[in-house]
Amino acid sequence: LTLNESQKETIKNYIFTMRKNISSLQDQVFDKRSEIYSELKAEKCDKEKLNQLLNDISNLQFQVQKNVVHHLLNIKESLTPEQRIKFFTDLEKNSGCSMEKNGNGSCNMIKENK
C-alpha cells in the first residue's frame, strides 16, 4: 500500500487511538473474567452474577468490534479508491479468514489453512 506522508500520519493516529481504546476494553474483559473465576471457585455460585458478568463481557467485546469497524471507516476515508481495495483485500487475507457465501445467502467465516 503506497501512502503519502499525510495518509501515513492520519492512519498512524487512528491506529494509536484505536489501540488505546481497545486496550482499556480488553483490560475490563480480563477483570470480568477474573470475577467469573472467583465466583466459580466459591462454594456457592451466584448464577445471576455469573450471567451478568457474561453479559458485561459480551457488551465489552461488542464495543471492541464496534471500535475497530469505526476506525476502519476512518482509515477508509483517508485512502484513494485503489488503496481501499488493496487495504481491505489485504486485511481480509491477513485475518486468516475468507468469506464464503453459503446456500441460504448468508456468509460463513472459513478458516484458511496456513
N, C-alpha and C positions, 0 to 999 in steps of 0.2 A: 504494500500500500504506500504510494508516494504522497506524502503530506507536505504542505508548505509550512513554514515556521509558525504562522498564526494558527493553523489547524493543530499542529503538534502541541502548542501551548494550551489551546482550548480543550483538547481531548485529555491532556495531562491533568488539567484542573478538574474536569468532570470525573476522571478515574480516581483522583485523590479524594474528592468529596464523597464519591460512592463508597470507596473502601472504608472511609471514616464512619459513614452512616451504617454500613453493613457490619462493621466490627462491633459497634455498640449493640446492634440487634443480636449478633451471634453470642456476645457475652451474656445477654439476657436469656437466650435459649439455653446456654450452658448452666446458668443459675437455676432455671426452671427444671432442667434435667436432674440437677443435683438434689433439688427439692423432691422430685419424684423418687429418686433412690432412697432418700432419707425416709420418705413415707412408706416405701415398700419394705424397708428394714424394720419399721415399727411393728410392735406386737399386733396392734390392730390398725389396719389401713383405713384411712378415711377416703372412701371411693369418690365422694363428691369433690374432695380436694384434689384427688388424682385427676378426675375428669376436668376440673377447672385448669389444672396445670397443663394438661394435654391441649385444651382449647387455647390457652395462652401461647403455647409453643406453636400451634398451628397458625395463630394470628401473627406471631413474630416471623415465622417462615414466609407467610404471605407478604408481609411488609418487606422482607429481603427481596423476594422476587419482584415485587412492585417497584422497589427502588432500582433494581438492576434494569428493568424494562424502561423506566423513565429516563435513566441515564443513557441507555442505548438510543432512545429517541433524541436526546440532546446531542449525542455524538452524530447521529444520522443527519441532523440539521447542519452540521459543520462540514459534511462531506459532499463531494460532487456526485451526480448520479452514477458514474462509473466506479467511484470509490465505494459508494454504498453497496453496490452489487458485490464487489470483491470483499469488502469488510464483512458483510453478513454471510456470504458463502463460506469464507474462511472461519468465521465464528462458529457456524453450524458444524463444519468439518472438525474443528478443534474441540468441540464439545464432546466428541466421542459418540454422538448420536446422529442419526439421519431421520428425516420424516418420511413416512411411507403411508400412502392412502390405503385404507382397508376397504372392504366391500361396501360398508354402510356410509361412506362419505366422510368419516372422521379420520383423524391421524393417529398413528401409533408411534411411539418413540422406539426405535430399533437400535439396540446397542451394537456398534460395529466391533468386529474382532480386529484387534490391532496387533 
